Amino acid sequence: MALTKPRIIELLLVTTLPTMFVAAHRLPSAWLVVAVLVGGSLAAGGANALNMVYDRDIDARMERTRHRPLVTGEVTPAAATVFAVTLEVAAFGILWGAANLLAAVLAVGATAFYMLVYTMWLKRSTSQNIVIGGAAGAVPVLVGWSAVTGRLGWAPLLLFGIVFLWTPPHFWALAVRYRDDYRAADVPMLPSVRRLEVVTFQIVVYTVAVVALSLCLPLVANVGAVYLVAAGAAGAAFIGSAINLRRDSTPRRAMRLFGFSITYLTVVFVAMGVDAVVHHP
């Protein structure tokens, strides 16, 4: 369980399930929902386990991660790798069998991107690591959509964009709290290498961008007033929280923004799922 990082998986499923509702214009079949959620969880869990294998040297130098099983020696790198690959193979088989090949390729492709592009390359080399690497966390919406429709389009790409733009302010808020950890591990997360004034400005910019993009969803998907009201209210609060961090760049304020960013994404996606079902019962 620790290797799969279940709290991260929960957040990915919060975006996947409502996306399936929007794609189906109604409640999709229970069997497909279960298969996609299980397959998606396995793919994400495998990615997280592989990340722990590769980053065990960094994790050992960070207070926040020094108790992870590969650091403490509870699990060997070889065993964790076998476990992770098994999860990926199972995820591919479940998604291909219950949904379609596109959904399966997207899910496992996200793991490959997360490991090869983010973990092995960007994370240790650039302060823009999470901006580009965060794309992996936005792929589950594409998996959910393609599982229902068998194809992609403007609506799932916009949903991808919402999660993509949401990731930097979400993660940078956490990194503000643990900036000394990242410095100790020599990982160039933006808050560990730039002044907080620069970081908080970037957080506000990305927050405004994600809220603006979220309000464009009715142009390409079957959502309306229920979604707009919820997304607008949650977005205003999200922007307000980001501005508060800019005014008071303390670790405590950063963690408040981190926590609310999760609430924001949950509200936006749950609202779109409810709205899609209400409009097309």
C-alpha positions in Angstrom: 0.0 0.0 0.0 2.8 2.4 0.9 4.5 1.8 -2.5 1.4 2.7 -4.4 0.8 6.1 -2.6 -3.0 5.5 -2.3 -3.7 9.2 -1.4 -2.4 10.3 -4.8 -4.5 7.5 -6.5 -7.6 8.8 -4.8 -7.1 12.2 -6.4 -6.6 10.7 -9.8 -9.9 8.7 -9.5 -11.7 11.9 -8.5 -11.0 13.3 -12.0 -11.5 10.0 -13.9 -15.0 9.1 -12.7 -16.8 12.4 -13.4 -15.1 12.5 -16.8 -16.7 9.2 -17.6 -20.1 10.7 -16.7 -19.5 13.7 -19.0 -18.4 11.5 -21.8 -21.3 9.1 -21.5 -23.9 11.9 -21.2 -25.4 9.7 -18.5 -24.4 7.1 -15.9 -22.0 4.7 -17.7 -22.2 0.9 -17.0 -21.2 -0.1 -13.6 -18.9 -2.8 -15.0 -17.0 -0.3 -17.1 -16.7 2.2 -14.2 -15.3 -0.5 -11.9 -12.9 -1.8 -14.5 -11.6 1.7 -15.3 -11.2 2.7 -11.7 -9.4 -0.6 -10.9 -7.2 -0.5 -14.0 -6.4 3.2 -13.4 -5.5 2.5 -9.8 -3.2 -0.3 -10.8 -1.4 1.8 -13.4 -1.0 4.8 -11.0 0.1 2.5 -8.2 2.8 0.9 -10.4 4.0 4.3 -11.5 4.3 5.5 -7.9 6.2 2.3 -6.9 8.7 2.7 -9.8 9.1 6.4 -8.7 10.1 5.2 -5.2 12.6 2.8 -6.6 14.4 5.4 -8.7 14.1 8.2 -6.1 15.1 6.2 -3.0 18.4 8.2 -2.8 16.5 11.5 -2.7 13.8 10.1 -0.3 16.5 9.1 2.2 17.7 12.8 2.4 14.2 14.3 2.9 12.4 14.4 6.2 9.0 14.0 4.5 10.0 10.8 2.7 12.7 9.1 4.8 10.2 6.6 6.2 9.2 5.2 2.9 9.7 1.4 2.6 12.6 1.5 0.1 14.5 3.8 2.3 14.0 1.8 5.5 14.8 -1.4 3.8 11.4 -3.1 4.3 11.2 -3.7 0.5 14.1 -4.3 -1.8 14.4 -2.4 -5.1 14.1 -5.6 -7.1 11.0 -6.7 -5.3 9.4 -3.3 -5.7 10.2 -3.2 -9.4 8.6 -6.7 -10.0 5.6 -5.5 -8.0 5.3 -2.3 -10.1 5.7 -4.0 -13.4 3.0 -6.6 -12.4 0.6 -3.8 -11.6 1.2 -2.2 -15.0 0.7 -5.4 -16.9 -2.5 -6.1 -15.0 -3.7 -2.5 -15.6 -3.1 -2.8 -19.4 -5.0 -6.1 -19.5 -8.0 -4.9 -17.5 -8.3 -1.7 -19.5 -7.9 -3.3 -22.9 -10.3 -6.1 -22.0 -13.0 -4.1 -20.3 -12.7 -0.8 -22.3 -10.4 -0.6 -25.4 -6.8 -0.5 -26.5 -6.7 3.4 -26.5 -7.5 3.6 -22.8 -5.0 0.9 -22.0 -2.2 2.5 -24.0 -2.9 5.9 -22.4 -2.8 4.6 -18.9 0.5 2.7 -19.3 1.9 5.5 -21.5 1.3 7.9 -18.6 3.5 5.7 -16.4 6.3 5.7 -19.0 6.1 9.5 -19.3 6.1 9.9 -15.5 9.2 7.8 -15.1 11.2 8.6 -18.2 10.4 12.3 -18.6 9.6 13.5 -15.1 11.3 11.2 -12.6 14.5 10.3 -14.5 15.0 13.6 -16.4 13.2 16.7 -15.4 12.9 16.3 -11.6 16.6 16.6 -11.0 17.5 19.0 -13.8 15.0 21.9 -13.9 12.8 24.0 -11.7 10.1 23.6 -14.3 10.0 19.8 -13.6 6.5 19.7 -12.2 5.1 22.0 -14.9 6.0 19.5 -17.7 6.0 16.3 -15.7 2.6 17.1 -14.2 1.1 16.1 -17.5 1.2 12.5 -16.4 -1.3 13.2 -13.7 -3.7 14.7 -16.2 -3.8 11.6 -18.4 -6.5 9.8 -16.3 -9.2 12.1 -17.7 -8.1 11.0 -21.2 -8.3 7.3 -20.0 -11.8 7.8 -18.6 -13.0 9.6 -21.7 -11.6 7.1 -24.2 -12.8 4.2 -22.1 -16.4 5.4 -22.7 -16.2 6.8 -26.3 -13.2 5.0 -27.8 -11.7 8.3 -29.0 -10.5 11.7 -27.8 -11.7 15.2 -28.7 -11.8 18.8 -27.6 -13.7 18.1 -24.3 -11.2 15.6 -22.9 -8.3 17.8 -24.0 -9.8 20.7 -22.1 -10.2 18.5 -19.0 -6.6 17.5 -19.5 -5.6 21.1 -19.5 -7.5 21.8 -16.3 -5.5 19.2 -14.4 -2.3 20.2 -16.1 -2.6 23.8 -15.1 -3.8 22.9 -11.6 -0.7 20.8 -10.8 1.9 23.5 -10.5 0.1 25.6 -7.8 -1.0 22.5 -6.0 2.5 21.0 -5.8 4.4 24.3 -5.4 2.3 25.0 -2.3 3.5 21.8 -0.8 7.1 22.5 -1.9 7.0 25.9 -0.2 6.4 24.0 3.1 9.2 21.5 2.3 11.6 23.8 0.5 14.5 22.9 2.9 13.9 19.2 2.2 14.2 19.7 -1.5 17.4 21.8 -1.0 18.9 19.0 1.2 18.1 16.5 -1.5 19.4 18.9 -4.2 16.1 18.7 -6.1 15.5 22.0 -8.0 11.8 22.4 -7.1 10.9 26.0 -7.8 10.4 27.1 -4.2 13.8 25.7 -3.3 15.7 27.6 -5.9 13.8 30.8 -6.4 12.6 33.6 -4.1 9.2 33.1 -2.6 8.0 36.3 -4.3 8.6 34.7 -7.6 7.1 31.4 -6.6 3.9 32.9 -5.2 3.5 35.0 -8.3 3.7 31.9 -10.5 1.2 30.2 -8.2 -1.3 33.0 -8.7 -0.8 33.0 -12.5 -1.4 29.3 -12.8 -4.4 29.5 -10.5 -6.1 32.2 -12.5 -5.3 30.2 -15.7 -6.8 27.0 -14.4 -10.0 28.8 -13.2 -10.4 30.6 -16.5 -10.0 27.4 -18.5 -12.4 25.5 -16.2 -15.1 28.1 -17.1 -14.7 27.3 -20.8 -15.9 23.7 -20.4 -19.6 24.3 -21.3 -18.3 25.3 -24.7 -17.2 21.8 -25.5 -19.1 19.5 -23.1 -22.6 18.8 -21.9 -22.4 20.8 -18.6 -24.3 24.0 -17.7 -25.4 26.1 -14.8 -24.8 23.7 -12.0 -21.2 23.3 -13.1 -20.6 27.0 -13.8 -21.9 28.1 -10.4 -19.8 25.4 -8.5 -16.6 26.0 -10.6 -17.0 29.8 -10.4 -17.4 29.8 -6.6 -14.6 27.2 -6.0 -12.4 29.1 -8.5 -12.9 32.4 -6.7 -11.9 30.8 -3.4 -8.9 29.1 -5.0 -7.6 32.4 -6.4 -8.2 34.1 -3.1 -6.2 31.4 -1.3 -3.3 31.8 -3.8 -3.4 35.6 -3.3 -3.3 35.1 0.5 -0.2 33.0 0.1 1.4 35.7 -1.9 0.7 38.2 0.9 1.8 35.8 3.6 4.3 33.2 2.3 4.5 31.1 5.4 4.5 27.3 5.5 1.2 27.3 7.3 -0.5 29.4 4.6 1.1 27.2 1.9 -0.4 24.1 3.4 -3.8 25.8 3.5 -3.5 26.4 -0.2 -2.3 22.9 -0.8 -5.3 21.5 1.0 -7.8 23.7 -0.7 -6.3 22.9 -4.1 -7.5 19.4 -3.6 -10.9 20.6 -2.5 -11.1 22.8 -5.6 -10.3 20.0 -8.1 -12.8 17.7 -6.3 -15.6 20.3 -6.5 -15.0 21.1 -10.1 -15.0 17.5 -11.3 -17.8 16.3 -9.1 -19.9 19.3 -10.3 -19.3 18.4 -13.9 -20.3 14.8 -13.3 -23.5 15.8 -11.5 -24.3 18.4 -14.1 -23.8 15.9 -17.0 -26.2 13.4 -15.4 -28.8 16.0 -14.5 -28.8 17.4 -18.1 -28.9 13.9 -19.6 -30.5 11.5 -17.2 
